[in-house]
Amino acid sequence: MKNDVNLRSYEGVESVQSVLADESFKKYCNKKLESCFYDLEFIKDNIYTSRKLNTCEIGTGNGKLLFAMEQNGLLRGGIGYEVSKSRCECAERFKKLMGCNLSQIVNQNFLEDKSKRKFDLIIAVDIVIQIISPLYDNAEEDMFQWIDEHLENDGALFLELVDYSSTIETLKGNQIVKTWEEFPKADTYRYGLYSRRLDADGNIVKDKIFIRRDDGEPWTSQNVVKSYSRNEICDVLDKYGFTCELYPYEGVNNENKDYYRVIARKKQKME
């Protein structure tokens, strides 16, 4: 299994937004911060206590969640790993605009960072671990080993996943499923067009086309996604030395009926 296409899936995303005029870019960023509401509330209710959190986000994108945490007084310090150069450039402008200075945005595959830095909270929302797991044969093991090494003993791992079991059933027999969505007017893209199929390993191959609002130009992307049911992710986390607590998803994601949340913690070793 080799799906390094996932490392390039989001290259070029938000390159258009990054060059918006200041006022338009500010509106875009404010909309992104608003979209963090449910994740913030979840962190407040289930993870945050009175101690601000030293936080790592894997696949941070434009950094919106880290910046929202800072604005809401939850963040002590942080680092966001993102492999897309264009998204990191967007994040840096976003960060400057919002006056956020507690987080470092790093244009790097987190698995290549060999530092020994420890975090109170590691975040991988929006199916990030499901994109990392299919990268290569041992990617899942390497990912959870990295998380174990970089998470404080009393720290928390916050995941958002999708159970694609029903989609996989639909796609069996070489079927292709196509869907589309229309984005809010503040978005520089008007439409998203999606198609899905299964690969030889049983992973879902997602092809995406985003149509720009102003000139109709397309931006295309592909990624390969591994499905985890609720039982499967609990078994996987147990295998790698974590406990698993499942939570329902609240938010605006278009796949929310199959979305769910997980808080994982290190199993306490017996003395």
C-alpha positions as MATLAB code, in Angstrom:
seq = 'MKNDVNLRSYEGVESVQSVLADESFKKYCNKKLESCFYDLEFIKDNIYTSRKLNTCEIGTGNGKLLFAMEQNGLLRGGIGYEVSKSRCECAERFKKLMGCNLSQIVNQNFLEDKSKRKFDLIIAVDIVIQIISPLYDNAEEDMFQWIDEHLENDGALFLELVDYSSTIETLKGNQIVKTWEEFPKADTYRYGLYSRRLDADGNIVKDKIFIRRDDGEPWTSQNVVKSYSRNEICDVLDKYGFTCELYPYEGVNNENKDYYRVIARKKQKME';
ca = [
       0.000    0.000    0.000;
       1.395    3.350   -1.028;
      -0.752    6.461   -1.250;
       1.629    9.396   -1.059;
      -0.905   11.285   -3.172;
      -2.392   12.154    0.247;
       0.632   14.339    0.965;
      -0.260   16.435   -2.090;
      -4.042   16.391   -1.754;
      -4.351   19.876   -0.312;
      -1.572   21.633   -2.215;
      -3.027   24.755   -3.767;
      -5.964   24.878   -1.344;
      -6.493   28.434   -0.065;
      -3.929   29.864   -2.479;
      -6.782   31.965   -3.880;
      -7.900   33.102   -0.436;
      -4.343   34.026    0.529;
      -4.232   36.821   -2.047;
      -7.626   38.335   -1.270;
      -7.746   42.026   -0.402;
      -7.430   42.670    3.330;
     -11.132   43.243    3.990;
     -12.218   40.162    2.033;
      -9.539   38.055    3.682;
     -10.648   39.219    7.118;
     -14.248   38.190    6.361;
     -13.002   34.812    5.194;
     -10.960   34.310    8.364;
     -13.828   35.363   10.617;
     -16.040   32.801    8.891;
     -13.416   30.118    9.506;
     -13.175   31.050   13.192;
     -16.973   30.833   13.485;
     -16.810   27.316   12.032;
     -14.684   26.246   15.036;
     -17.518   26.859   17.495;
     -18.506   23.215   18.023;
     -14.913   21.949   18.312;
     -14.171   24.695   20.835;
     -17.229   23.850   22.888;
     -16.271   20.180   22.814;
     -12.750   20.960   24.055;
     -14.117   23.225   26.792;
     -16.637   20.639   27.957;
     -14.496   17.507   27.784;
     -10.777   18.360   27.887;
     -10.023   21.871   29.163;
      -9.915   22.452   32.888;
      -8.361   25.531   34.461;
      -4.952   24.874   32.908;
      -4.230   26.296   29.476;
      -3.200   23.647   26.989;
       0.080   23.152   25.195;
      -1.413   21.901   21.944;
      -0.360   20.164   18.745;
      -2.641   19.967   15.729;
      -1.856   17.440   13.022;
      -3.084   18.641    9.635;
      -3.787   22.133   10.923;
      -4.805   23.534    7.533;
      -5.142   27.299    7.850;
      -4.637   27.092   11.624;
      -8.150   28.241   12.462;
      -8.692   25.932   15.450;
      -5.412   26.834   17.121;
      -6.137   30.539   16.587;
      -9.677   30.125   17.919;
      -8.323   28.347   21.000;
      -5.930   31.235   21.587;
      -8.666   33.847   21.219;
     -10.805   31.924   23.710;
      -8.052   31.642   26.324;
      -7.552   27.873   26.038;
      -4.068   27.855   24.539;
      -0.763   27.990   26.379;
       1.302   27.357   23.277;
       1.058   25.259   20.190;
       2.326   23.904   16.937;
       0.362   23.095   13.815;
       1.793   20.662   11.265;
       0.616   21.082    7.671;
       2.115   19.560    4.507;
       0.426   22.007    2.117;
       2.652   25.021    1.493;
      -0.264   27.127    0.262;
      -2.254   26.444    3.418;
       0.733   27.348    5.598;
       1.057   30.636    3.729;
      -2.640   31.274    4.336;
      -2.205   30.357    8.011;
       0.651   32.820    8.456;
      -1.429   35.685    7.063;
      -4.419   34.514    9.134;
      -2.253   34.409   12.259;
      -0.891   37.910   11.687;
      -4.324   39.356   10.929;
      -5.809   37.951   14.144;
      -2.823   38.955   16.282;
      -2.234   35.371   17.382;
       1.318   34.607   18.494;
       1.142   31.475   20.627;
       1.248   28.925   17.802;
       3.920   27.974   15.294;
       2.728   26.785   11.876;
       5.155   24.237   10.415;
       5.151   23.175    6.762;
       6.180   19.590    7.485;
       4.934   16.034    7.692;
       4.677   15.618   11.483;
       6.095   12.081   11.258;
       9.403   13.600   10.133;
       9.699   15.748   13.267;
      11.978   13.868   15.660;
      11.822   16.429   18.468;
      10.899   15.292   21.968;
       8.392   18.071   22.611;
       5.402   17.019   24.737;
       1.802   18.222   24.487;
      -1.226   18.339   26.776;
      -3.505   17.987   23.778;
      -2.981   16.535   20.307;
      -5.723   17.300   17.807;
      -6.516   15.500   14.543;
      -9.951   16.647   13.414;
     -11.726   16.387   10.062;
     -10.679   12.753    9.358;
      -6.949   13.581    9.379;
      -5.863   10.207   10.796;
      -7.940    8.488    8.109;
      -5.806   10.204    5.481;
      -2.533    9.392    7.255;
      -3.234    5.682    7.858;
      -3.275    4.698    4.147;
      -0.005    6.513    3.294;
       2.009    3.275    3.459;
       1.818   -0.137    5.126;
       3.033    0.912    8.600;
       1.700    4.468    8.619;
      -0.975    3.768   11.230;
       1.556    2.248   13.627;
       4.051    5.081   13.051;
       1.337    7.681   13.621;
       0.170    6.317   16.958;
       3.724    5.702   18.109;
       4.549    9.373   17.359;
       1.431   10.481   19.243;
       2.336    8.273   22.219;
       5.853    9.733   22.337;
       4.659   13.352   22.138;
       1.603   13.233   24.411;
       1.969   13.958   28.104;
       1.009   11.037   30.337;
      -2.125   12.893   31.441;
      -2.739   14.408   28.016;
      -5.645   13.903   25.606;
      -5.892   12.975   21.938;
      -8.920   14.515   20.209;
     -10.031   12.864   16.943;
     -12.873   13.396   14.503;
     -13.610   10.489   12.199;
     -16.163    9.225    9.719;
     -17.502    5.687    9.661;
     -17.683    5.002    5.927;
     -19.167    1.514    6.323;
     -22.385    2.382    4.464;
     -20.430    4.145    1.715;
     -18.180    1.111    1.294;
     -21.208   -1.135    0.903;
     -22.529    1.177   -1.800;
     -19.187    1.247   -3.609;
     -18.693   -2.515   -3.683;
     -18.968   -3.912   -7.164;
     -16.899   -1.097   -8.690;
     -19.621    1.478   -8.181;
     -18.815    5.186   -8.242;
     -20.797    7.634   -6.118;
     -20.942   11.296   -7.137;
     -22.168   14.212   -4.991;
     -21.881   17.995   -4.935;
     -22.313   20.943   -2.581;
     -22.620   24.715   -2.829;
     -20.440   26.811   -0.521;
     -21.415   30.012    1.362;
     -21.059   33.277   -0.544;
     -18.013   34.284    1.508;
     -16.098   31.329    0.050;
     -14.016   31.944   -3.069;
     -15.180   28.564   -4.391;
     -18.827   28.207   -5.358;
     -19.191   24.457   -5.839;
     -17.527   21.246   -4.731;
     -17.950   18.180   -6.943;
     -16.999   14.798   -5.484;
     -16.727   11.202   -6.674;
     -15.827    8.106   -4.649;
     -14.662    4.596   -5.420;
     -12.846    1.753   -3.650;
      -9.215    0.786   -4.224;
      -7.700   -2.702   -4.012;
      -7.066   -2.285   -0.263;
     -10.687   -1.403    0.510;
      -9.895    2.265    1.074;
     -12.067    5.011   -0.373;
     -10.565    7.071   -3.183;
     -12.009   10.583   -3.170;
     -11.725   12.767   -6.260;
     -12.652   16.424   -5.769;
     -13.229   19.359   -8.085;
     -13.737   22.843   -6.644;
     -15.158   25.525   -8.958;
     -14.008   29.086   -8.340;
     -16.735   31.654   -7.790;
     -15.269   34.490   -9.838;
     -14.112   32.805  -13.047;
     -15.367   29.208  -12.922;
     -11.831   27.799  -12.960;
     -11.529   24.308  -11.404;
      -9.120   23.064   -8.750;
      -8.755   19.286   -8.541;
      -7.559   16.969   -5.804;
      -7.511   13.297   -4.847;
      -7.008   11.502   -1.549;
      -7.320    7.992   -0.209;
      -9.220    7.474    3.044;
      -9.340    4.544    5.461;
     -12.649    3.908    7.199;
     -12.883    3.235   10.923;
     -16.127    2.189   12.534;
     -16.560    3.113   16.193;
     -15.643   -0.397   17.283;
     -12.650   -0.504   14.956;
     -11.097    2.740   16.214;
     -11.524    1.618   19.824;
      -9.773   -1.665   19.009;
      -6.970    0.163   17.207;
      -6.442    2.624   20.059;
      -6.425   -0.223   22.576;
      -3.782   -2.000   20.496;
      -1.521    1.051   20.644;
      -1.961    1.660   24.364;
      -4.823    4.167   24.541;
      -8.233    4.229   26.131;
     -11.135    5.305   23.920;
     -14.196    7.421   24.675;
     -16.748    7.945   21.899;
     -18.848   11.086   21.464;
     -21.468   12.181   18.946;
     -20.519   14.802   16.393;
     -22.009   18.280   16.510;
     -21.172   20.675   13.718;
     -21.840   21.687   10.159;
     -19.910   19.058    8.225;
     -21.870   17.667    5.291;
     -21.120   14.097    6.393;
     -22.251   14.635    9.977;
     -24.577   11.627   10.129;
     -21.511    9.355    9.927;
     -19.118   11.630   11.844;
     -18.141   10.942   15.430;
     -15.611   12.191   17.958;
     -13.065   10.389   20.106;
     -11.044   11.345   23.143;
      -8.164    8.950   23.722;
      -5.742    8.920   26.640;
      -2.687    6.857   27.457;
      -3.381    3.770   29.498;
      -1.888    4.152   32.922;
       0.950    1.695   33.356;
       0.941   -0.399   36.517;
       3.836    0.333   38.881;
];
